[in-house]
């Protein structure tokens, strides 16, 4: 594959809905899908972001791997929210994007990937520091059937627990802690948490259910009875603690949790407190 770099700024030449600057320095973007009018605002389709969080697209270069690039000559990671125009995405997806950018821009911790900026048009993107060590999942796979050194495993576990302590103290639940969302530094000595797409602020009321990845999803996040779309249930930051426990087990054993069991069955069994496994020794 050629190492040709493409400027995302070139895409700006395409006709796209305008971004409107409001008086309070917040960018608002919306489009009426039926009329195509850029002046007709639809409340549910609005993305509101502080303009200081938006990057200068003319300074962004996307490399041969779309997940990597350079911004202001600095290596960066690029999370593209589907390779479609923002105007084509659902209001719910736009809302999740806005929430992820808002949370990432607020959190400051040595074990959380550094947020650099975001873009709304022509495609929604989130730019963060580039972690050259890959994911914890990739690292564990690369050393199987061996397990990480115990001291290193405990060091990784402490990194994750410090992030949880910080997030929970600030009223934030990650809701999708898993090895593929844990990035390693180039020397593979430190972990940083990424992907806040499902993260949200903890509330005293109910929150949406079935958020996360089944193998690492806490029982209280999964409903064993049919619920209407968008239905909410009560849970708190402890759902992250459950996910952390599964990850800790993986660090110590380097096995796949609930190996051989379909993901949906794992969640159902966990919710009913009847976890089983088809492979002896593979259940945490």
N, C-alpha and C positions, 0 to 999 in steps of 0.2 A: 504493500500500500504506500502510495506516495505521501511524503511528509508535507504536502501542500497545506498551507494554512488559509483559512477563509475568514474574511472580515464579516462579522455579523452586521456591521453597519450597512453593507451592501443590500441587505434585506429591507432596510428602511425605505429604499426607493419604491418598494411595492406600495400600492395604495392601501392604507390601513386606517382604522378609526383613530381619531385624535385623542391625545391625553389633555385633560383640562386641568389647569392649575386653579385651585381654589384660594380664597383669601387667607386660609389658615395654613398655608404651605403644605397642603396635602394633595397628592395627585388622585384624581378620580377618573376612572375609565369605565365607559359603558357604551352599549350599542343596542339599538332597537333591532332585533333580528328580522322582524317582518318588513319594516320599511327601509332598513339599512341606514337610517339617519343617525348621524353622530351627535345630533343635538337633543334627541329624544332619550332622556335618561330612564333606565329601568332600575328601580331600587335594588332588586335582588341580584343584578349583574354588575354592580359597582365594585371596583377594587379601589380601596383607599390606602395609600401608603405615603408616609412622609417623604417628600422629594429628596431628602438627604440620603435615603436608603437606595435610591436608583443610581445605577452605574451609567457612565458615558459609553454608549455602545461603540463609538468610533475608536475606543481604546481597547476593545475586546477582540481577541483573536482565538478562534476555535481550531484546535489541532486536528490531526488525522483521527484521533479518538475523540468523539463528540463529548465525552465526559471530562476532557481536559482542555486547557487552553492557557492563554496568557492575558493578564489585565495590567496595564501600565508596566509592561515588561516583567511582571511577576507571575510565576506558575500558579494556576488556580484550578479548582474543580468546578465543573459546570453541571448543574442539575437542571435539565430541560423538562418542563412539565408538558409532556407530549409534544411531538414535533408538528403541532398545528398552530394556526393563528389563535391568539387569545380570544378573539370574537367568536370562535367556533366551540369553545369549551363551555361546559355547563356552569350555572351559577354556583352550584355546590363546590365544584372544583376550584373556581375562582376564590370562593370563601376560604377553602383550605389553604390555598396558596398565600392569601393575605395573612392568615393566622400563622402560617409557618414563618414567613418573612418577619412578621412582627415579633414573634417569640425569639427567633434566632438573633434578631438585632438587639434584643434586650439582655440576653444571657451572656455573661462574661465569666468564663472559667477556663483554667488551663487544660481541663479534660473535655472541653467541648470545642468542636471545630470553629474556627474564627470566621464570622460572617463578614463578607466584603461588600456585597451589594446585590441588587436584584434588577430585573428588567420585566416590563409588562408587555410591550409590543416590539417586534412582531410576534414573539413567542415568550411566554412566561419562563423566566430563568432565575435560578438562585446561584450566586457565585460565592464560594468559600475557599479557604486555604486548601492547597493540595497536599494530601497525606500520601506519601510515596511508599508507605509500608503495606498498603492494601488493607483488606478487612481481616478481622479476627477469624472469620469463617475460612478465608483463604489460607491463613497461616495454619490453622488447625488441620485442614485437609492436607497441607503440604508435608506435615510431619507424621501423619498416621502411618503405622498403628501406634507410634509413640505418643506420649503425653508431654505437654510442656513441663519444664523444670518447675518443681513445686514453688520455689521462691518467686519465679516469674509469674506463675498462675495467681499466686496471692497478691502480687504487685498489680496485676491487671484487675483483679477483683476489687482491690482498694481504689483504683482509678475510677471504676464504675460506681462504687458505693459513694465516693466523694461527689460525683456528679449527681447522683440521686439525692443525696443530702442537700446539695445546693438547690436543685430544681424544686424539691418538695418544700424547702424553707421559703421559696419564692412563689409557692402556690401553683407549680407547674407539674403536670403528669406527662411523661413521655409517651407511654402506652404502646410502644413498639420496640422495646429493648430486645436485641437479638444479635448474634455474632456478625451478621452482615451489615449491621448499623453501628458497628464499633470499628473504628479505623486505627491503624497503627502508624507510629512515626517510622521514619526510614530505618532506624536502628532496631525497630521492633521491641522497644523497651517501655513504651507508653501508649495508652489507649485514649482516644478521643471519641466522644459520642457524636453521631451525626443523624441526619434525617428526622426532622421534627414535623414531618407531614401529618402525623396523627396526634401530636402533642397538643395539649390544651390546658387552660387554667382550671384549677380545681374549683368546683362550686359546691355550695351547701345542698343544692338540689340534685336532680337526676341528670345523667349525661348519656350520650348515645352508646349503644351496646355494640358488641362484636367489632371492636377496634383493636387491631393488632394482627399478629401472625399466630395461627392456631397452636403450633408447637410451644410457643412461649407465652400464650395468652392465659391470663388468670381466669379461674372458673367463674368469677362474678361478672366477667365481661361477656360471657356466653350464656344465652338464654336457651333453656331446654324446651321451651314452649314457643309456638309461633307468635311473633310480634309484628305489628304493623310497621311498614317502612318508616324509619326515622324515630321509632319508639325509643324511650329513654329509661334507664334504670339507675339505681344508686350504687356508686362505688367510690373509692378514693385512691390516694397515692400508693396504697398497698399493692395495687395491680403491678406496679413496677418492681416491687420486692419479689413477687412471685417470678417474674421474668428473670430477675437477677439470680434467683436460686437455680433456675434451669441452666443459665449460663455458667454459674459456678460449678455445677455438676459436669458440664462439658469441659471446662478448663481442667478439672481434676482427672477426668476419664478419657477425654477426647473421643467420645462416642456420640452418635446421633441420638438425641432424646426421642423415645417412643419409635425407634426404628422399625419399619415394616408396618406401621399403623397409619391409615389414612388420616390426614390432618383433621378433617371434620369429626372423625370418630374420637380423636385425641381430646378435642375440646369438649365433646359431649360426655366422654367418660370422666374428664376432670370436673365438669360441672356437676356430675352425679356422684363424685367421690368414688368412682369405680375404675380408676386407671388400670389398664392392663397393657401388656406388650407381647408382641409375637416373637420377640427375640430376647432370650433370657439375659438378664443383666443390663439391658438397654433402657430400663425405666429409671428415671432419677428418683 
